[in-house]
Amino acid sequence: MTTASAAKRIAIYAGSFDPLTNGHADIIRRALAICDQLYVAVAINVNKQPLFPANERVAQIRLVIGLESRVEVCTFTGLLVDFARSVNATINVRGLRSMSDFENEVPMAMMNRQLWSSLETIFLAASVETAHVSSSLVREVAKFGGDVSPFVHASVATALLKHFQKAE
C-alpha cells in the first residue's frame, strides 16, 4: 500500500445549522461515503444573531447523528481554510439545493482554494425530498406554529416548539 492510498480522507461540512434540517442530516450521511472522518463544524458568525446558541446546535447535531464514530461535531470561528488546516481536512463538503446555492457556493469554493490549494470542495446535490427545505424556512414555519416535523428530526422540532413558546 502506498502512502497516498493510506492517507485518511478528512472532510469538513460547515454551516450555521440553525437549526439542523433533514437536508443537512442527509448531506452528513452521504458525505461519510467519501471520507474517513467528517467534522461537522458549526460556524460562529459574530455578525449574525442565531436562533439557538452554538452549544445547543452542536448538541442537536450530535443527537440526530447518533453514535457515528466517524463524525466529530464542533464549532469554529474565522476562516474555513484555517479550521480545515487545524483538523487536517482536505475535503470541504457543501450541499446544493438550487442554482442560486451553486452561484453562491462557487465563488467561496474558489476563494478557499486560492487561500489553501489543498482544500478541495465537493458539492452534493440535495435529495429530492429535502431540496426545498432551508433552516430559515423551518424557523419561519415554527415561529408561526406550523408543523416542522417533515423537515427536521423530532428532537429539533421539540427544541423549536419550546423556543417559540418561550418567546410568546
C-alpha positions in Angstrom: 0.0 0.0 0.0 1.4 3.4 -0.9 1.4 6.3 1.4 -1.1 8.3 -0.6 -3.7 5.4 -0.6 -3.2 5.0 3.2 -3.9 8.7 3.9 -7.0 9.3 5.9 -9.6 11.3 4.0 -10.7 14.0 6.3 -13.7 16.2 5.4 -15.5 19.2 6.9 -19.1 20.2 6.5 -19.5 23.7 7.9 -22.6 25.8 8.3 -24.8 27.6 10.8 -27.2 24.6 11.2 -29.7 26.9 12.8 -31.5 24.6 13.1 -30.2 21.3 11.6 -32.7 20.1 8.9 -33.2 16.7 7.4 -31.4 18.0 4.4 -28.3 18.8 6.5 -28.5 15.3 8.1 -28.8 13.7 4.6 -25.7 15.5 3.4 -23.8 14.4 6.5 -24.8 10.7 6.0 -23.9 10.9 2.3 -20.6 12.7 2.9 -19.5 9.7 5.0 -19.4 7.7 1.8 -16.5 9.8 0.5 -14.4 10.3 3.7 -13.0 8.5 6.6 -13.6 11.3 9.1 -16.1 14.1 8.9 -16.0 17.3 11.0 -19.5 18.9 11.2 -18.4 22.4 12.0 -20.9 24.9 13.5 -19.9 28.3 12.3 -20.0 31.1 14.9 -20.6 34.3 13.0 -20.5 37.3 15.2 -22.4 39.3 12.6 -25.5 37.1 12.9 -28.0 36.6 15.7 -28.8 32.8 15.7 -32.0 31.3 17.0 -30.1 28.7 19.0 -26.7 29.3 20.7 -23.8 27.3 19.2 -23.7 24.7 22.1 -27.3 23.9 21.5 -26.8 23.5 17.8 -23.8 21.2 18.5 -26.0 19.1 20.9 -28.8 18.9 18.3 -26.5 17.6 15.6 -24.9 15.0 18.0 -28.4 13.8 19.0 -29.5 13.5 15.3 -26.3 11.8 14.1 -26.1 9.4 17.0 -23.1 7.3 17.8 -21.4 7.6 14.3 -17.8 7.4 15.4 -16.5 9.0 12.1 -18.4 12.3 12.8 -16.9 14.9 15.1 -19.2 17.9 15.8 -17.5 21.1 16.9 -17.6 24.9 16.5 -15.3 27.3 14.7 -14.8 31.0 14.1 -12.8 32.7 11.4 -11.8 31.4 8.0 -12.9 28.0 6.9 -9.5 27.2 5.5 -7.9 27.8 8.9 -10.3 25.4 10.5 -9.6 22.9 7.7 -5.9 23.1 8.3 -6.3 22.7 12.0 -8.0 19.3 11.6 -6.0 18.3 8.5 -9.1 18.3 6.3 -8.6 18.3 2.6 -12.3 18.0 1.6 -14.9 20.7 2.0 -18.4 19.3 1.6 -21.2 21.6 0.5 -24.8 20.8 -0.1 -26.6 22.4 -3.1 -30.4 22.8 -3.2 -30.7 25.1 -6.2 -28.8 27.1 -8.8 -28.7 30.1 -6.5 -26.9 27.9 -4.0 -24.4 27.0 -6.7 -23.9 30.6 -7.7 -23.2 31.5 -4.0 -21.0 28.5 -3.3 -18.7 28.5 -6.3 -17.0 31.9 -5.5 -16.5 30.7 -1.9 -15.0 27.4 -3.1 -12.7 29.3 -5.5 -11.6 31.7 -2.7 -11.0 28.8 -0.3 -9.0 27.0 -3.0 -6.9 30.2 -3.6 -6.3 30.6 0.2 -5.3 26.9 0.6 -4.8 24.8 -2.5 -5.0 21.6 -0.6 -8.7 22.1 0.2 -11.0 20.6 -2.4 -14.7 21.5 -2.4 -17.2 18.8 -3.3 -20.8 19.6 -4.0 -23.5 17.2 -3.1 -26.9 17.8 -4.6 -29.8 17.9 -2.1 -32.2 14.9 -2.2 -35.5 15.5 -4.0 -37.2 15.2 -0.6 -35.2 18.0 1.0 -34.3 20.3 -1.8 -37.0 22.9 -0.8 -36.1 22.9 2.9 -33.9 25.6 4.4 -33.2 26.5 8.0 -34.7 29.9 7.5 -38.0 28.4 6.1 -38.1 26.0 9.0 -37.6 28.8 11.5 -40.4 30.8 9.8 -42.9 27.9 9.9 -42.0 27.1 13.5 -42.4 30.8 14.5 -46.0 30.8 13.4 -46.9 27.5 14.9 -46.7 25.3 11.8 -45.7 21.7 11.8 -42.0 21.3 11.0 -41.9 17.6 11.7 -41.5 16.7 8.0 -38.4 18.9 7.8 -36.4 18.2 10.9 -35.6 15.4 13.4 -38.2 15.1 16.2 -35.7 16.5 18.8 -35.1 19.6 16.7 -38.9 20.1 16.2 -39.3 19.9 20.0 -36.5 22.5 20.5 -38.1 24.8 18.0 -41.5 24.5 19.7 -40.0 25.2 23.1 -38.1 28.2 21.8 -41.1 29.8 20.3 -43.4 29.0 23.2 -40.9 30.9 25.4 -41.0 33.9 23.0 -44.8 34.3 23.4 
